[in-house]
Amino acid sequence: MRRPPFGEWPWIVATLALAIVAELGLRTAGLPRLARAFGTPLRTEEPTRAESAHPAGPPVLDDRARRQVRATRRVMRHWPFGDTCLRQALISGALLRRLGPELLVGVAKIDGQVRAHAWLEINGGILDPLGAASSYTPLLSLDAMDTK
């Protein structure tokens, strides 16, 4: 395994701390509250016309943001509780909060089973390590969930 570059170590440490908080929060706080606390609010409404006019490609990220995303992926590959898309999206979103990310959760029927997926949207671009967001329909109504 390759050793991470020196400039990535601070983000690896931050990712580890956020992963611990996320793990506890997913079990106690509920997703809407945890997402807000991480600076990555859960999108619950359809985007405006101007927002939906953007192409759904990857967002433009500077070097710092790319290092942060890389650190998240590196840590989560070894996370003992699972490398899920939701955990990655929450942690990447917390590290990238200065860019105003939104968390989206979607569902799709795949091979006869309903599956869920989570990804980030940043300035109209999709940050999704699996590249599967376009196959999922975003869940946008949280009427039945506690959003406080």
Secondary structure as UniProt FT lines:
FT   HELIX           6..8
FT   HELIX           9..28
FT   HELIX           31..37
FT   TURN            38..39
FT   HELIX           49..52
FT   HELIX           63..76
FT   TURN            77..78
FT   TURN            80..81
FT   HELIX           85..95
FT   HELIX           97..99
FT   STRAND          102..110
FT   TURN            111..112
FT   STRAND          113..122
FT   TURN            123..124
FT   STRAND          125..127
FT   TURN            129..130
FT   HELIX           133..135
FT   STRAND          137..138
FT   TURN            143..144
//
